[in-house]
Amino acid sequence: MPGTGKRPGHWYIMKEPTVLRPTTQRLAVLVAVFVQIGATFLPQLGLGDPIGDRSDSVRTLITPSGWAFAIWGPLFLGSAVFAIWQVLPRQRTNRLLNTIAWPAAIALAAQGVWATYTQFANLTAISAVIILASLTGLLVCLRRLSEQAWLSGAERWFGALVLSALAAWLTAASIVNISATLVYYGIGGGFEYPLAAAAMVAIGGVIASLAVVRSRGNPWYALVFCWALLAIYFRGGQEASSIAYACMFSGVLVLLALVLGLSQSGNRKHWLGF
């Protein structure tokens, strides 16, 4: 903007005003991660049943292989790192965090609420609503991360990577939860409906590929979603060819979206830093 000071005719760069993140926002993310991780330990305290047992009781053709759930270890670790990083004094004026912290807190806390509810009540319609609420918060974060002009190294590795991976896993988990909910109520979605289950996987693949395109080729989202597809392929895909084909179709769509997005140097720089 033109200056109005002592040197007329010169241009001055106006700095954006500093935004001070409220303490409640920073603490909310910490509490949310405590709820997210802590809720999974309730069965060890004699409260509720393990989520794995609940999932097995309403297993469908698109329930992933058990080994896929090992991803929760890195996801929980990443969530804890994100929560600790964003609460550091130097991040009090981080404008990006100011836009994503609240939806992230809601999403992370909702995961803990989902775990608590599921361990007591199984994969009902309410569990599906909770997991979709968590996914919505993560997708809001994903959109705002994608719209950011640039990401610092810390924002990229402590924020974008973690939240993108969670968004991808929750996208797949939402599809599985909905399928399991149908089985719980005896509506369908079980082994006797392989084409319906395959259609859900294919629709999920279309949604995920669009998310990758709209997020400028986000590699973390794409790779984690493909991890979920691989786990579905090696379980349900071995029992029904339609599931196998749906997994391959979805995987190809997501990988094409990834290649298309990262073919642009600006997108590679945004997500990978080079």
Solvent accessible surface area in square Angstrom, and as a share of the most:
residue,aa,sasa,rsa
1,M,148,0.66
2,P,92,0.58
3,G,19,0.18
4,T,141,0.82
5,G,52,0.50
6,K,198,0.84
7,R,146,0.53
8,P,108,0.68
9,G,73,0.70
10,H,84,0.38
11,W,191,0.67
12,Y,87,0.33
13,I,166,0.84
14,M,130,0.58
15,K,186,0.79
16,E,121,0.54
17,P,104,0.65
18,T,105,0.61
19,V,43,0.25
20,L,111,0.55
21,R,1,0.00
22,P,63,0.40
23,T,71,0.41
24,T,90,0.52
25,Q,3,0.01
26,R,26,0.09
27,L,87,0.43
28,A,26,0.20
29,V,0,0.00
30,L,60,0.30
31,V,90,0.52
32,A,3,0.02
33,V,8,0.05
34,F,154,0.64
35,V,53,0.30
36,Q,3,0.01
37,I,42,0.21
38,G,28,0.27
39,A,8,0.07
40,T,42,0.24
41,F,102,0.43
42,L,36,0.18
43,P,26,0.17
44,Q,138,0.61
45,L,132,0.66
46,G,66,0.63
47,L,85,0.42
48,G,27,0.26
49,D,63,0.33
50,P,64,0.40
51,I,47,0.24
52,G,44,0.42
53,D,84,0.43
54,R,46,0.17
55,S,19,0.12
56,D,86,0.45
57,S,75,0.48
58,V,9,0.05
59,R,59,0.22
60,T,0,0.00
61,L,4,0.02
62,I,0,0.00
63,T,4,0.02
64,P,5,0.03
65,S,11,0.07
66,G,53,0.51
67,W,111,0.39
68,A,0,0.00
69,F,81,0.34
70,A,73,0.56
71,I,23,0.11
72,W,57,0.20
73,G,43,0.42
74,P,85,0.53
75,L,8,0.04
76,F,38,0.16
77,L,121,0.60
78,G,13,0.12
79,S,0,0.00
80,A,28,0.22
81,V,56,0.32
82,F,0,0.00
83,A,1,0.01
84,I,102,0.52
85,W,16,0.06
86,Q,0,0.00
87,V,32,0.18
88,L,80,0.40
89,P,101,0.64
90,R,216,0.79
91,Q,26,0.12
92,R,90,0.33
93,T,62,0.36
94,N,21,0.11
95,R,103,0.37
96,L,5,0.03
97,L,1,0.00
98,N,48,0.25
99,T,61,0.35
100,I,1,0.00
101,A,1,0.00
102,W,111,0.39
103,P,17,0.11
104,A,0,0.00
105,A,7,0.05
106,I,107,0.54
107,A,0,0.00
108,L,0,0.00
109,A,29,0.23
110,A,12,0.09
111,Q,12,0.05
112,G,0,0.00
113,V,75,0.43
114,W,40,0.14
115,A,4,0.03
116,T,49,0.28
117,Y,54,0.20
118,T,0,0.00
119,Q,1,0.01
120,F,107,0.44
121,A,35,0.27
122,N,16,0.08
123,L,9,0.05
124,T,10,0.06
125,A,46,0.36
126,I,97,0.49
127,S,0,0.00
128,A,11,0.08
129,V,98,0.57
130,I,25,0.13
131,I,7,0.04
132,L,73,0.36
133,A,48,0.37
134,S,0,0.00
135,L,19,0.09
136,T,82,0.48
137,G,7,0.07
138,L,0,0.00
139,L,67,0.33
140,V,39,0.23
141,C,0,0.00
142,L,7,0.04
143,R,117,0.43
144,R,81,0.30
145,L,0,0.00
146,S,7,0.04
147,E,116,0.52
148,Q,51,0.22
149,A,94,0.73
150,W,172,0.60
151,L,5,0.03
152,S,36,0.23
153,G,38,0.36
154,A,35,0.27
155,E,18,0.08
156,R,22,0.08
157,W,106,0.37
158,F,80,0.33
159,G,2,0.02
160,A,0,0.00
161,L,57,0.28
162,V,9,0.05
163,L,1,0.01
164,S,0,0.00
165,A,7,0.05
166,L,0,0.00
167,A,0,0.00
168,A,0,0.00
169,W,7,0.03
170,L,4,0.02
171,T,8,0.05
172,A,7,0.05
173,A,23,0.18
174,S,4,0.03
175,I,27,0.14
176,V,18,0.10
177,N,3,0.02
178,I,63,0.32
179,S,0,0.00
180,A,2,0.02
181,T,12,0.07
182,L,54,0.27
183,V,43,0.25
184,Y,93,0.36
185,Y,112,0.43
186,G,68,0.66
187,I,122,0.62
188,G,11,0.11
189,G,5,0.05
190,G,7,0.07
191,F,87,0.36
192,E,122,0.55
193,Y,101,0.38
194,P,46,0.29
195,L,138,0.69
196,A,51,0.39
197,A,0,0.00
198,A,10,0.08
199,A,47,0.36
200,M,39,0.18
201,V,5,0.03
202,A,25,0.20
203,I,105,0.53
204,G,0,0.00
205,G,0,0.00
206,V,61,0.35
207,I,93,0.47
208,A,0,0.00
209,S,12,0.08
210,L,102,0.51
211,A,18,0.14
212,V,0,0.00
213,V,74,0.43
214,R,190,0.69
215,S,4,0.03
216,R,70,0.26
217,G,0,0.00
218,N,0,0.00
219,P,6,0.04
220,W,46,0.16
221,Y,1,0.00
222,A,0,0.00
223,L,90,0.45
224,V,20,0.12
225,F,3,0.01
226,C,25,0.15
227,W,90,0.32
228,A,1,0.00
229,L,11,0.05
230,L,86,0.43
231,A,0,0.00
232,I,8,0.04
233,Y,65,0.25
234,F,108,0.45
235,R,63,0.23
236,G,0,0.00
237,G,8,0.08
238,Q,109,0.49
239,E,94,0.42
240,A,16,0.13
241,S,75,0.48
242,S,24,0.15
243,I,0,0.00
244,A,12,0.10
245,Y,144,0.55
246,A,9,0.07
247,C,5,0.03
248,M,92,0.41
249,F,99,0.41
250,S,0,0.00
251,G,12,0.11
252,V,84,0.48
253,L,50,0.25
254,V,0,0.00
255,L,81,0.40
256,L,110,0.55
257,A,7,0.05
258,L,21,0.11
259,V,100,0.57
260,L,112,0.56
261,G,7,0.07
262,L,30,0.15
263,S,73,0.47
264,Q,107,0.47
265,S,74,0.48
266,G,44,0.42
267,N,14,0.07
268,R,83,0.30
269,K,117,0.50
270,H,6,0.03
271,W,0,0.00
272,L,34,0.17
273,G,25,0.24
274,F,159,0.66
